[in-house]
Amino acid sequence: AYTQGLQDWQSGGHEWHMRSSRYMNARADTTSPWQTLTGPGTSAADVGALLAAAGAERLRAHTHVPFQKVGPSLLPDFYMPFQNELSPHLPGARPRLAEWAHRMGMLQEGVWDEDKLAAADLPLCSAGLDPDASPEALDLSSHWLAWGTYGDDYYPLVYGGRRDLAAARLTTQRLSDCMPLDGEQVLVPVNAMERGLTDLWARTTADMTPEQRRTLKEAVNVMTESWVWELVNQIQHRVPDPVDYLEMRRATFGADLTMSLCRMGHGPAVPPEVYRSGPVRSLENAAVDYACLVNDVFSYQKEIEYEGEVHNAILVVQNFFGIDYPTALRVVHDLMTQRMQQFEHVAAHELPVVYDDFALSEEAREVMRGYVADLQHWMAGILNWHRTVDRYKADHLAHRTHGFLPDRPPALPLMG
């Protein structure tokens, strides 16, 4: 795990730290907020500078002013070498998602309404992620995306607004209990998130082995627990540092869940050890990092100006380096490009070595080539979705109420 961590940071985070300096120096604040210590020994060790830097960093993490007007999100020229394709079943998936969201109760709890669901157009995202999906598979993917997006909106709006960490943790535990592994008693759902997850779990795991169910449950748990981590930062009014943020962003984006669902149909031809190998994990992490940063670039105005969020890569870079929005955007855009190039390098040069090392059959190699294509579709589809939907557009945001509808109190989990 330690070696893999070094590989990931070398290919992503380290490159970002090294490259960001060429953008930040001109506009970084070089003044020190602390007086330098004096006395024997301090000049040799430069203790004053060390304390000033550490103190300033700790203070800066808690001094961000939320809800600042930033204007429409600035969009760079994204590097995307893969073509976007869409499922022909997209038109039928949209009304079916709306019906499912109504049935689960997602449009009756004050967080989403029909307009907000339509603005997200999650079937469009699914149609790009898996253009060859059957209507049933497209619906399942759309419903998973809707459930995850709803939960990601719900936690900060409901529990962050009330600063209710205890209720958030109870909700997270109950969501885990909605996913029985082997004949456990099924939890009786009491709100939209629980109804949605219970329904998705039954539909998704019907033909899974116990090990596949366990892997999927762990992936969902990682995502929901990361929502609590975000909530803690929100309550503490803390902008995370870059290392914290980039590590947790994969979890909040549902990376493990996405990869688990992508691999479901691969069967026994590919040994599990292949997916745990360094190059495959590096490939997946590069794809996920690219997609996460795409989201942060497009959602900057939505999150910073309208939601008072502290979890956005551009804000993290601004806060950590003391630079402005356009400069931080260039840093993030550079990192995105590097992560895409890392994906291309691993796919072209490192995966063939993995195939040989594991002596994979031609069938297994074809499965892995299909998996790489799936990840290519995934990244292209996510970029196309962000470019197309109203969810992140300035005109849509300006005409939305960003909070609870007054006549719809939040759904509460049952205590005990």
C-alpha positions in Angstrom: 0.0 0.0 0.0 2.9 2.4 0.8 4.6 1.7 -2.5 1.3 2.2 -4.4 0.8 5.5 -2.5 4.2 6.6 -3.7 3.4 5.7 -7.2 0.2 7.6 -7.2 1.7 10.7 -5.7 4.7 10.6 -8.0 2.4 10.4 -11.1 -0.1 13.0 -9.8 0.2 15.0 -6.7 4.0 15.4 -6.9 3.8 16.6 -10.4 1.3 19.2 -9.4 3.4 20.5 -6.5 6.5 20.7 -8.8 4.7 22.4 -11.6 2.4 24.7 -9.7 5.3 26.9 -8.7 5.7 28.4 -12.2 2.2 29.8 -11.8 2.0 30.9 -8.2 5.2 32.8 -7.6 4.2 36.0 -9.3 1.0 36.5 -7.3 1.8 34.7 -4.0 1.7 36.7 -0.9 5.3 36.8 0.4 4.6 38.9 3.5 4.9 37.2 6.9 2.0 37.6 9.4 4.3 36.8 12.3 7.3 38.6 13.8 10.5 36.7 13.6 11.7 35.2 16.9 15.0 36.5 18.2 17.6 35.1 20.6 20.4 32.6 20.8 20.0 29.8 18.2 16.9 31.1 16.4 18.8 32.7 13.5 20.8 29.5 12.8 17.7 27.3 12.8 15.4 30.0 11.3 12.8 28.9 13.8 10.9 32.1 13.2 10.3 31.4 9.6 9.3 27.8 10.3 6.7 28.9 13.0 5.4 31.7 10.8 4.9 29.4 7.8 3.2 26.7 10.0 1.0 29.2 11.8 0.0 31.0 8.7 -1.0 27.7 7.0 -3.1 26.7 10.0 -4.9 30.0 10.2 -5.4 30.2 6.4 -7.2 26.9 6.5 -10.0 28.4 8.6 -10.2 32.0 7.2 -12.0 31.4 3.9 -15.0 33.7 3.5 -17.9 31.6 2.1 -20.4 32.7 -0.5 -18.1 35.1 -2.2 -19.3 36.3 -5.6 -17.0 34.7 -8.2 -19.0 34.9 -11.4 -19.4 32.2 -14.0 -16.9 29.3 -13.8 -13.9 29.8 -16.0 -13.4 26.9 -18.4 -10.0 26.1 -19.8 -9.2 24.1 -23.0 -9.6 20.6 -21.6 -7.3 17.9 -23.0 -9.5 15.0 -24.0 -8.1 12.5 -26.5 -11.1 10.2 -26.5 -14.4 10.6 -28.4 -17.7 10.8 -26.5 -20.4 8.4 -27.6 -24.0 8.2 -26.3 -26.3 5.2 -25.8 -29.3 5.2 -28.2 -31.5 4.4 -25.2 -31.0 7.8 -23.6 -34.4 9.3 -24.4 -36.3 6.6 -22.6 -34.0 6.6 -19.6 -34.9 10.2 -18.7 -38.6 9.7 -17.8 -37.8 6.4 -16.1 -35.3 8.1 -13.8 -37.9 10.8 -12.9 -40.4 8.2 -12.1 -37.9 6.3 -9.9 -36.8 9.4 -8.1 -40.5 10.2 -7.3 -41.1 6.7 -6.1 -38.0 6.8 -3.8 -39.1 10.1 -2.4 -36.1 12.1 -3.6 -38.3 15.0 -4.9 -40.4 15.3 -1.7 -37.7 16.1 1.0 -36.8 19.7 0.1 -33.4 19.0 -1.4 -34.3 18.2 -5.0 -37.3 19.0 -7.1 -38.2 18.1 -10.7 -36.3 21.1 -12.1 -33.2 20.3 -10.2 -33.4 16.6 -11.3 -33.9 17.7 -14.9 -31.0 20.2 -14.7 -28.7 17.4 -13.6 -29.7 15.1 -16.5 -28.0 12.1 -15.0 -29.1 9.7 -17.8 -27.0 11.8 -20.2 -24.0 11.0 -18.0 -24.8 7.3 -17.9 -25.3 7.3 -21.7 -21.8 8.5 -22.2 -20.2 6.3 -19.5 -21.6 3.1 -21.1 -22.8 3.8 -24.7 -23.3 0.1 -25.3 -25.6 -0.5 -22.3 -28.9 -2.1 -22.5 -32.0 -0.1 -21.5 -32.0 -2.0 -18.1 -28.3 -1.4 -17.5 -28.6 2.3 -18.5 -31.4 2.7 -16.0 -29.4 1.0 -13.2 -26.4 3.2 -13.9 -28.6 6.4 -14.0 -30.3 5.4 -10.7 -26.9 4.8 -9.0 -25.7 8.2 -10.3 -28.9 9.9 -9.1 -28.6 8.3 -5.6 -25.0 9.2 -5.2 -25.5 12.8 -6.4 -28.6 13.2 -4.2 -26.6 12.0 -1.1 -23.7 14.3 -2.0 -26.2 17.2 -2.1 -28.1 16.1 1.0 -25.3 15.8 3.6 -24.0 19.4 3.4 -27.4 21.0 2.9 -29.2 19.1 5.7 -26.6 18.1 8.2 -24.2 20.9 7.4 -26.9 23.6 7.8 -27.9 22.1 11.2 -24.2 21.3 12.1 -25.6 17.9 13.1 -22.7 15.5 12.8 -24.4 12.9 15.0 -27.4 12.6 12.7 -25.1 12.3 9.7 -23.1 9.5 11.3 -26.4 7.7 12.2 -27.6 8.1 8.6 -24.3 6.7 7.3 -24.5 3.6 9.5 -28.1 3.0 8.5 -27.1 3.3 4.8 -24.6 0.6 5.4 -27.3 -1.6 7.0 -29.3 -1.2 3.8 -26.8 -3.5 2.1 -27.1 -7.1 3.5 -24.4 -9.5 2.5 -25.7 -12.9 3.4 -29.3 -13.2 4.6 -29.2 -10.5 7.3 -32.5 -8.8 8.2 -33.2 -6.0 5.7 -33.5 -2.6 7.2 -36.9 -0.9 6.8 -36.1 2.3 4.9 -37.5 5.6 6.3 -36.2 8.2 3.8 -35.3 8.6 0.2 -31.6 7.7 0.5 -32.5 4.5 2.3 -35.3 3.6 -0.1 -33.0 4.3 -3.1 -30.1 2.3 -1.8 -32.3 -0.6 -0.7 -33.8 -0.8 -4.2 -30.4 -0.4 -6.0 -28.8 -3.0 -3.8 -31.4 -5.6 -4.5 -31.3 -5.0 -8.3 -27.5 -4.8 -8.5 -26.5 -7.8 -6.3 -29.1 -10.4 -7.3 -26.6 -12.4 -9.3 -23.4 -11.5 -7.4 -21.2 -13.8 -5.4 -20.8 -13.0 -1.7 -17.3 -11.6 -2.4 -18.7 -9.3 -5.1 -21.4 -8.1 -2.7 -18.8 -7.4 0.0 -16.6 -5.4 -2.4 -19.6 -3.3 -3.6 -20.7 -2.7 0.0 -17.2 -1.5 1.0 -17.1 0.8 -2.0 -20.5 2.4 -1.1 -19.3 2.7 2.6 -16.1 4.5 1.5 -18.2 7.0 -0.4 -20.8 7.7 2.4 -18.1 7.9 5.1 -16.2 10.4 3.0 -19.4 12.6 3.0 -19.0 12.7 6.8 -15.4 13.8 6.4 -16.5 16.7 4.2 -19.2 17.5 6.8 -16.6 17.8 9.6 -14.6 20.2 7.5 -17.7 22.2 6.7 -18.7 22.5 10.4 -15.1 23.4 11.3 -15.0 25.8 8.4 -11.7 24.2 7.3 -10.4 24.2 3.8 -8.4 21.0 3.5 -4.8 20.9 2.4 -4.0 19.6 -1.0 -2.7 16.2 0.2 -5.9 15.6 2.3 -8.1 16.8 -0.5 -6.8 14.8 -3.4 -6.7 11.6 -1.4 -10.3 12.0 -0.1 -11.7 13.4 -3.4 -11.5 10.0 -5.0 -13.7 8.7 -2.2 -16.3 11.5 -2.3 -16.6 11.1 -6.0 -17.4 7.4 -5.6 -14.4 6.1 -7.4 -14.4 2.7 -5.7 -18.1 2.3 -6.5 -17.6 3.3 -10.1 -14.8 0.8 -10.6 -16.7 -2.0 -8.9 -19.7 -1.5 -11.2 -17.4 -1.3 -14.2 -15.8 -4.6 -13.4 -19.1 -6.5 -12.6 -19.3 -8.3 -16.0 -15.6 -9.2 -16.3 -16.0 -12.7 -14.8 -13.2 -15.0 -13.7 -11.0 -14.5 -16.8 -9.1 -11.7 -15.1 -7.6 -12.7 -11.7 -8.3 -10.2 -8.8 -4.6 -9.7 -8.4 -4.5 -8.0 -11.8 -6.8 -5.3 -10.6 -4.7 -4.9 -7.4 -1.5 -4.4 -9.4 0.3 -1.1 -9.4 -0.2 -0.2 -13.0 -4.0 -0.9 -13.0 -4.5 1.1 -9.8 -2.4 3.9 -11.4 -4.6 3.8 -14.5 -7.8 3.9 -12.4 -6.5 6.7 -10.2 -5.4 8.8 -13.1 -8.9 8.5 -14.7 -10.7 9.3 -11.4 -8.4 12.3 -10.7 -9.2 13.7 -14.1 -12.9 13.3 -13.6 -12.9 14.7 -10.1 -11.0 17.8 -11.3 -13.4 18.2 -14.2 -16.2 18.4 -11.7 -14.3 20.9 -9.5 -13.6 23.2 -12.5 -17.2 23.3 -13.7 -18.8 23.5 -10.2 -16.6 26.3 -8.9 -19.3 29.0 -9.1 -22.0 26.7 -7.8 -20.0 25.5 -4.8 -18.1 28.7 -3.9 -20.7 31.4 -4.6 -24.0 29.6 -4.0 -23.3 26.8 -1.5 -20.4 28.1 0.6 -18.4 24.9 -0.1 -14.8 24.4 1.1 -14.2 21.2 -1.0 -13.1 22.3 -4.4 -9.6 21.7 -5.8 -9.4 25.3 -7.1 -10.3 26.7 -3.7 -7.8 24.3 -2.1 -5.0 25.6 -4.3 -6.0 29.2 -3.8 -6.0 28.8 -0.1 -2.9 26.8 0.2 -0.7 28.9 -2.0 -2.3 32.3 -1.5 -3.1 32.8 -5.2 -6.1 34.1 -7.1 -8.8 32.1 -9.0 -7.3 32.3 -12.5 -3.9 31.3 -11.3 -5.2 28.4 -9.2 -7.3 27.3 -12.2 -4.1 27.0 -14.3 -2.5 24.9 -11.6 -5.5 22.5 -11.6 -5.8 22.4 -15.3 -2.1 21.5 -15.6 -2.7 18.7 -13.1 -5.7 17.4 -15.1 -3.6 17.3 -18.3 -0.8 15.4 -16.5 -3.2 12.9 -15.1 -4.7 12.2 -18.6 -1.2 11.8 -20.0 -0.4 9.4 -17.2 -3.5 7.4 -18.1 -2.4 7.2 -21.8 1.2 6.2 -20.7 0.0 3.4 -18.4 -2.4 2.0 -21.0 0.1 2.0 -23.8 3.3 0.9 -22.0 2.6 -0.6 -18.6 -0.5 -2.7 -19.0 1.1 -4.9 -21.7 3.8 -5.8 -19.2 1.2 -6.6 -16.6 -0.5 -9.0 -19.1 2.8 -10.8 -19.6 3.7 -10.9 -16.0 0.4 -12.6 -15.1 0.5 -14.7 -18.2 -3.1 -13.6 -19.1 -5.0 -15.5 -21.7 -6.1 -13.8 -24.9 -9.7 -13.7 -23.4 -8.4 -11.9 -20.3 -6.4 -9.5 -22.3 -9.5 -8.6 -24.4 -11.4 -8.1 -21.2 -8.7 -5.7 -19.9 -8.6 -3.8 -23.2 -12.4 -3.4 -22.9 -11.9 -2.1 -19.3 -9.5 0.5 -20.6 -12.1 1.5 -23.3 -14.7 1.7 -20.5 -12.5 4.2 -18.6 -12.0 6.2 -21.7 -15.8 6.4 -22.3 -16.1 7.2 -18.6 -13.8 10.3 -18.8 -15.2 11.5 -22.1 -18.8 11.0 -20.9 -18.2 12.9 -17.7 -16.6 15.9 -19.5 -19.4 15.9 -22.1 -22.0 15.8 -19.3 -20.5 18.7 -17.4 -20.3 20.8 -20.6 -24.0 20.1 -21.5 -26.2 20.1 -18.3 -27.7 23.1 -16.7 -26.6 22.1 -13.2 -23.4 24.2 -13.3 -24.4 27.0 -15.6 -24.6 30.6 -14.3 -28.1 31.3 -15.7 -29.5 28.2 -14.0 -27.8 28.9 -10.7 -29.0 32.5 -10.6 -32.6 31.4 -10.8 -32.4 28.6 -8.2 -33.2 28.7 -4.5 -30.1 27.1 -2.9 -31.5 25.6 0.3 -34.6 23.9 1.7 -38.0 24.7 0.4 -39.7 26.2 3.5 -42.6 23.8 3.5 -40.5 20.7 3.2 -38.6 19.8 6.4 -35.6 17.4 6.0 -36.2 13.7 6.4 -34.7 12.5 9.7 -33.3 9.0 10.3 -35.0 7.0 13.1 -33.0 7.2 16.3 -32.1 3.9 18.0 
